[in-house]
């Protein structure tokens, strides 16, 4: 698959105005990744603070064992674009994504590489700032909260159990990279990457990492605006970046779940239940295609024929869960058949 001169590992590092950290960064890289079968790919994303001069000086040093590739983008295009550029210019069997600001420890990156290299069944590891007992420094409550909320929403949308979808430290096997097509140019790249990995049926392992948060005064780039944009990307990757059959399923299940919601509450409460149920339906439509979703709807309809008042409400709810149970059973049964795209 790879040429004889290819590397076992490509470390892709996006850089934008990180002059204060680059020298120390390369000291750590030399400590943990200074081998002939490794390439370090630094993408200078239009830096204006002297980072470019520092990188050029570091590049001219001739004592590195690793291959040093320096790519310069004329204008600042965003972290996502820098990562895409680095990946396109990589040749390693594994691709490690590492931020340049030293919030994440290079030693942890080395541990992740050693782990994935030893276990060929693991194709993807995400660092997590919320796992393990490793050293952490984080006094920004809002950023921490948004990160956890986004991870929770991602888990609901994609039936995952990730603790930190936004962590910038990740390592992927080349087989994963070849299956995905990244398109987001800013910090939304983390959500875009995770969603495509899941869609292509790769399991994401997590590894607890150290975390040393830096302030805006120290050069922190991400802002509350990026936090709000992340919600947009979550909606986009889950409800719009789908096949036409999945989008039809989402609309279909949203309508019949809105029908379920009509059995709850009165007045404004009834309206809120309808809206909430439609949202639940949209999530169901992601996981169940039209045929399996129809089974759920039929059970709900049968339930609506029993009882009166609150009795009908309870019956509808009970038959909804029964329909969900049998839809899952049928979906699992047809998963390996030619009918799997309909369930």
WOBEL-V512554 format. One record per residue. N is the residue number from 1. RES is the residue in three letters. PHI is phi as a letter, one per 30 degrees, with the letter a starting at -180 (* if undefined). BURIAL is + if it has 24 or more other ideal C-beta (glycine too) atoms within 12 Angstrom, else -. Layout:
N:RES:PHI:BURIAL, N:RES:PHI:BURIAL
This chain:
1:UNK:*:-, 2:UNK:c:-, 3:UNK:d:-, 4:UNK:d:-, 5:UNK:c:-, 6:UNK:d:-, 7:UNK:c:+, 8:UNK:d:+, 9:UNK:b:+, 10:UNK:c:+, 11:UNK:c:+, 12:UNK:c:+, 13:UNK:b:+, 14:UNK:d:+, 15:UNK:b:+, 16:UNK:b:+, 17:UNK:h:+, 18:UNK:b:+, 19:UNK:e:+, 20:UNK:d:-, 21:UNK:c:+, 22:UNK:d:+, 23:UNK:d:-, 24:UNK:d:-, 25:UNK:e:+, 26:UNK:d:+, 27:UNK:d:-, 28:UNK:d:+, 29:UNK:d:+, 30:UNK:d:-, 31:UNK:d:-, 32:UNK:c:+, 33:UNK:b:+, 34:UNK:d:+, 35:UNK:b:-, 36:UNK:d:-, 37:UNK:c:+, 38:UNK:b:+, 39:UNK:c:+, 40:UNK:c:+, 41:UNK:c:+, 42:UNK:c:+, 43:UNK:c:+, 44:UNK:d:+, 45:UNK:d:+, 46:UNK:i:+, 47:UNK:d:+, 48:UNK:b:-, 49:UNK:c:-, 50:UNK:j:-, 51:UNK:e:+, 52:UNK:d:+, 53:UNK:d:-, 54:UNK:d:+, 55:UNK:d:+, 56:UNK:d:-, 57:UNK:d:-, 58:UNK:d:+, 59:UNK:d:+, 60:UNK:d:-, 61:UNK:d:-, 62:UNK:c:-, 63:UNK:c:-, 64:UNK:d:-, 65:UNK:d:-, 66:UNK:d:+, 67:UNK:d:+, 68:UNK:c:+, 69:UNK:c:+, 70:UNK:c:+, 71:UNK:c:+, 72:UNK:c:+, 73:UNK:c:+, 74:UNK:d:-, 75:UNK:b:-, 76:UNK:d:+, 77:UNK:c:+, 78:UNK:j:+, 79:UNK:e:+, 80:UNK:d:+, 81:UNK:d:+, 82:UNK:d:+, 83:UNK:d:+, 84:UNK:e:+, 85:UNK:d:+, 86:UNK:d:+, 87:UNK:d:+, 88:UNK:d:-, 89:UNK:c:+, 90:UNK:c:+, 91:UNK:b:+, 92:UNK:d:+, 93:UNK:d:+, 94:UNK:b:+, 95:UNK:c:+, 96:UNK:c:+, 97:UNK:c:+, 98:UNK:b:+, 99:UNK:d:+, 100:UNK:c:+, 101:UNK:d:+, 102:UNK:i:+, 103:UNK:d:+, 104:UNK:c:+, 105:UNK:d:+, 106:UNK:d:+, 107:UNK:d:+, 108:UNK:d:+, 109:UNK:d:+, 110:UNK:d:+, 111:UNK:d:+, 112:UNK:d:+, 113:UNK:d:+, 114:UNK:d:-, 115:UNK:d:+, 116:UNK:d:+, 117:UNK:d:+, 118:UNK:d:-, 119:UNK:c:-, 120:UNK:d:-, 121:UNK:d:-, 122:UNK:d:+, 123:UNK:c:+, 124:UNK:a:+, 125:UNK:b:+, 126:UNK:c:+, 127:UNK:d:+, 128:UNK:b:+, 129:UNK:d:+, 130:UNK:c:+, 131:UNK:c:+, 132:UNK:i:-, 133:UNK:c:-, 134:UNK:d:-, 135:UNK:d:-, 136:UNK:b:+, 137:UNK:b:-, 138:UNK:a:-, 139:UNK:c:-, 140:UNK:c:+, 141:UNK:d:-, 142:UNK:d:-, 143:UNK:d:+, 144:UNK:d:-, 145:UNK:d:-, 146:UNK:d:+, 147:UNK:d:+, 148:UNK:d:+, 149:UNK:d:-, 150:UNK:d:+, 151:UNK:d:+, 152:UNK:d:-, 153:UNK:d:+, 154:UNK:e:+, 155:UNK:d:+, 156:UNK:d:-, 157:UNK:d:+, 158:UNK:c:+, 159:UNK:h:-, 160:UNK:c:+, 161:UNK:b:-, 162:UNK:d:+, 163:UNK:c:+, 164:UNK:a:+, 165:UNK:d:+, 166:UNK:c:+, 167:UNK:e:+, 168:UNK:d:+, 169:UNK:c:+, 170:UNK:b:+, 171:UNK:b:+, 172:UNK:b:+, 173:UNK:d:+, 174:UNK:e:+, 175:UNK:d:-, 176:UNK:d:+, 177:UNK:e:+, 178:UNK:d:-, 179:UNK:c:-, 180:UNK:c:+, 181:UNK:b:-, 182:UNK:d:+, 183:UNK:b:-, 184:UNK:d:+, 185:UNK:c:+, 186:UNK:c:+, 187:UNK:d:+, 188:UNK:d:+, 189:UNK:e:+, 190:UNK:d:+, 191:UNK:d:+, 192:UNK:e:+, 193:UNK:d:+, 194:UNK:d:+, 195:UNK:d:+, 196:UNK:d:+, 197:UNK:d:+, 198:UNK:d:+, 199:UNK:e:+, 200:UNK:c:-, 201:UNK:i:-, 202:UNK:c:+, 203:UNK:d:-, 204:UNK:c:+, 205:UNK:d:+, 206:UNK:b:+, 207:UNK:b:+, 208:UNK:d:+, 209:UNK:b:+, 210:UNK:d:+, 211:UNK:b:+, 212:UNK:b:+, 213:UNK:d:+, 214:UNK:c:+, 215:UNK:d:-, 216:UNK:d:-, 217:UNK:d:-, 218:UNK:d:-, 219:UNK:j:+, 220:UNK:e:+, 221:UNK:c:+, 222:UNK:d:+, 223:UNK:b:-, 224:UNK:d:-, 225:UNK:d:-, 226:UNK:d:+, 227:UNK:d:+, 228:UNK:d:-, 229:UNK:d:+, 230:UNK:d:+, 231:UNK:d:-, 232:UNK:d:-, 233:UNK:d:+, 234:UNK:d:+, 235:UNK:d:+, 236:UNK:d:-, 237:UNK:d:+, 238:UNK:c:+, 239:UNK:c:+, 240:UNK:b:-, 241:UNK:d:+, 242:UNK:b:+, 243:UNK:d:-, 244:UNK:d:-, 245:UNK:d:-, 246:UNK:d:+, 247:UNK:d:-, 248:UNK:d:-, 249:UNK:d:+, 250:UNK:d:+, 251:UNK:d:+, 252:UNK:d:+, 253:UNK:d:+, 254:UNK:d:+, 255:UNK:d:+, 256:UNK:d:+, 257:UNK:d:+, 258:UNK:d:+, 259:UNK:d:+, 260:UNK:d:+, 261:UNK:d:+, 262:UNK:d:+, 263:UNK:d:+, 264:UNK:c:+, 265:UNK:i:-, 266:UNK:b:-, 267:UNK:h:-, 268:UNK:d:-, 269:UNK:e:-, 270:UNK:d:-, 271:UNK:d:-, 272:UNK:d:-, 273:UNK:d:+, 274:UNK:d:+, 275:UNK:d:-, 276:UNK:d:-, 277:UNK:d:+, 278:UNK:d:+, 279:UNK:d:+, 280:UNK:e:+, 281:UNK:d:+, 282:UNK:d:+, 283:UNK:d:+, 284:UNK:d:+, 285:UNK:d:+, 286:UNK:d:+, 287:UNK:c:+, 288:UNK:b:+, 289:UNK:d:+, 290:UNK:e:+, 291:UNK:d:+, 292:UNK:d:+, 293:UNK:d:+, 294:UNK:d:+, 295:UNK:e:+, 296:UNK:d:+, 297:UNK:d:+, 298:UNK:d:-, 299:UNK:d:+, 300:UNK:d:+, 301:UNK:d:-, 302:UNK:d:-, 303:UNK:d:+, 304:UNK:d:+, 305:UNK:d:-, 306:UNK:c:-, 307:UNK:i:-, 308:UNK:b:-, 309:UNK:h:-, 310:UNK:d:-, 311:UNK:d:-, 312:UNK:d:-, 313:UNK:e:+, 314:UNK:d:-, 315:UNK:d:+, 316:UNK:d:+, 317:UNK:d:+, 318:UNK:d:-, 319:UNK:d:+, 320:UNK:d:+, 321:UNK:d:-, 322:UNK:d:-, 323:UNK:d:+, 324:UNK:d:+, 325:UNK:d:-, 326:UNK:d:+, 327:UNK:d:+, 328:UNK:d:-, 329:UNK:d:-, 330:UNK:d:+, 331:UNK:d:+, 332:UNK:d:-, 333:UNK:d:-, 334:UNK:c:-, 335:UNK:e:-, 336:UNK:c:-, 337:UNK:c:-, 338:UNK:d:-, 339:UNK:c:-, 340:UNK:d:-, 341:UNK:d:-, 342:UNK:c:-, 343:UNK:b:+
